[in-house]
Amino acid sequence: MESWYLLFCKAKQELRAQTNLQNQGFEVFFPEHKIERIVKGRRSIKTSPLFPNYLFIKLNTQNCNFSAVKNTRGVSGFVAYGTKFQIVPEQLISQLRSFETACEVKSDLPKTGDVVYLNTESFKNVQAIYQEPDGDMRSILLVNLLNKQVTVSVENKEISL
């Protein structure tokens, strides 16, 4: 009988563990999601683990060499309660897989209509309303100056939520 187990990996070595386990012929699942961020003033999409330091592995409970899995590079060991390794229900793995495929890019960036603050020398802590991106490194904001709303294009690194 095959079951899914939860593995704990060494820090930031999930992909290494996944590759080494797959090379040994094991079925491994490492759920990830995409996050959109501003890095050095540029919009970028980064793939990030859904559960950092954890992998799911499908093993035959009758004839699997658990010590070979545990001694794989990048793996710290099995998650266990007492002496029993943690078994993960098949339904949970299915739900995580469907979530991973249906998941859209999560964004830490402001959305149209969000209130932001400018951090430039001329507009220190001035409140503005985010309108839309203006290329990779700039955004268009609506700023209230002298009781008149003005549209301004500023660098992304000069905006804070």
C-alpha positions in Angstrom: 0.0 0.0 0.0 1.3 3.4 -0.9 1.0 6.5 1.3 2.2 10.1 1.3 4.7 11.1 4.0 5.9 14.5 5.1 9.7 15.1 4.9 11.6 17.9 6.6 14.4 19.3 4.5 17.5 21.2 5.3 17.2 25.0 5.0 16.7 26.1 1.4 17.5 22.6 0.1 14.0 21.5 -0.9 14.8 21.5 -4.6 18.0 19.6 -4.1 16.1 17.0 -2.0 13.3 16.8 -4.6 15.8 16.2 -7.5 17.8 13.6 -5.5 14.6 11.7 -4.5 13.2 11.8 -8.0 16.6 10.5 -9.3 16.0 7.5 -7.0 12.6 6.9 -8.5 10.4 8.3 -5.8 7.2 10.4 -6.5 7.7 13.8 -4.8 5.5 16.8 -4.4 6.8 20.3 -3.6 4.0 22.9 -3.7 5.0 26.4 -4.8 3.2 29.6 -5.6 4.1 32.8 -7.4 4.5 36.2 -5.8 4.8 39.5 -7.7 7.0 42.0 -5.9 9.0 45.2 -6.5 12.7 44.4 -6.3 15.1 47.3 -6.8 12.3 49.3 -8.4 11.4 46.6 -10.9 8.3 44.4 -10.9 9.3 40.7 -10.7 7.6 37.4 -10.2 9.2 35.0 -7.8 8.4 31.4 -7.2 8.2 30.6 -3.5 7.5 27.4 -1.5 4.1 27.0 -0.1 5.6 25.2 2.9 9.2 26.1 3.3 11.5 23.2 4.3 8.8 20.5 3.7 8.3 18.0 0.9 5.7 15.3 0.3 6.9 11.8 -0.8 4.8 8.8 -1.9 6.2 5.5 -0.5 5.2 1.9 -0.4 4.7 1.2 3.3 5.5 -2.5 3.0 8.8 -2.6 1.0 10.3 0.9 1.1 13.8 1.6 2.3 13.0 4.5 4.7 16.6 5.0 5.6 17.6 5.6 2.0 15.0 8.4 1.9 16.2 9.8 5.2 19.8 9.8 4.1 19.2 11.6 0.8 21.1 14.9 0.3 18.9 17.8 1.4 16.6 15.7 3.6 16.7 16.2 7.4 14.2 13.4 8.1 10.6 12.4 8.3 8.1 14.4 10.3 7.0 12.0 13.0 4.7 11.8 16.0 6.5 9.6 18.5 7.8 6.6 16.6 5.3 6.9 13.7 6.0 8.8 10.5 3.4 11.4 9.6 1.1 10.1 6.9 -0.6 12.7 4.7 -4.1 12.0 3.3 -4.3 11.6 -0.5 -7.1 14.1 -0.5 -4.9 16.8 0.9 -2.3 16.2 -1.8 -5.0 16.4 -4.5 -6.3 19.7 -3.0 -2.8 21.2 -2.9 -2.2 20.1 -6.5 -5.4 21.7 -7.7 -4.6 24.8 -5.7 -1.2 25.0 -7.3 -2.5 24.8 -10.9 -5.5 27.1 -10.3 -3.5 29.7 -8.3 -3.0 33.0 -9.9 0.0 35.2 -9.2 -0.2 36.6 -5.7 0.8 40.3 -5.6 2.3 42.3 -2.9 1.9 45.4 -5.1 -0.7 48.0 -4.7 -4.0 47.7 -6.7 -5.9 50.4 -8.5 -7.5 52.7 -5.8 -5.1 51.7 -3.0 -3.8 54.5 -0.8 0.0 54.7 -0.9 2.6 57.2 0.4 5.4 58.9 -1.6 8.9 58.8 -0.2 10.6 61.3 -2.6 12.5 64.4 -1.4 9.8 66.7 -2.8 6.8 64.6 -1.7 7.9 63.2 1.7 5.0 61.2 3.2 2.4 62.6 0.8 -0.7 60.4 0.4 -1.6 59.3 -3.1 -3.9 56.9 -4.8 -2.4 54.2 -6.9 -3.7 54.2 -10.5 -1.7 51.8 -12.7 1.8 50.6 -13.5 3.8 52.7 -15.9 6.3 50.1 -17.3 8.5 47.9 -15.1 10.0 50.6 -12.9 7.4 53.3 -12.6 3.8 53.7 -11.5 1.1 56.4 -12.1 -0.4 57.9 -8.9 -3.1 60.4 -8.3 -1.8 63.1 -5.9 -3.9 65.8 -4.3 -1.9 69.1 -4.5 -3.4 72.5 -3.6 -6.9 71.0 -3.6 -6.4 69.7 -7.2 -5.9 66.1 -8.2 -2.7 65.7 -10.3 -1.6 62.5 -12.0 2.1 61.8 -11.4 4.4 59.1 -12.7 7.0 58.0 -10.0 9.6 55.3 -9.6 8.2 52.2 -7.8 11.0 52.3 -5.2 9.6 55.7 -4.0 6.1 54.2 -3.1 5.2 52.6 0.2 1.9 51.1 1.3 
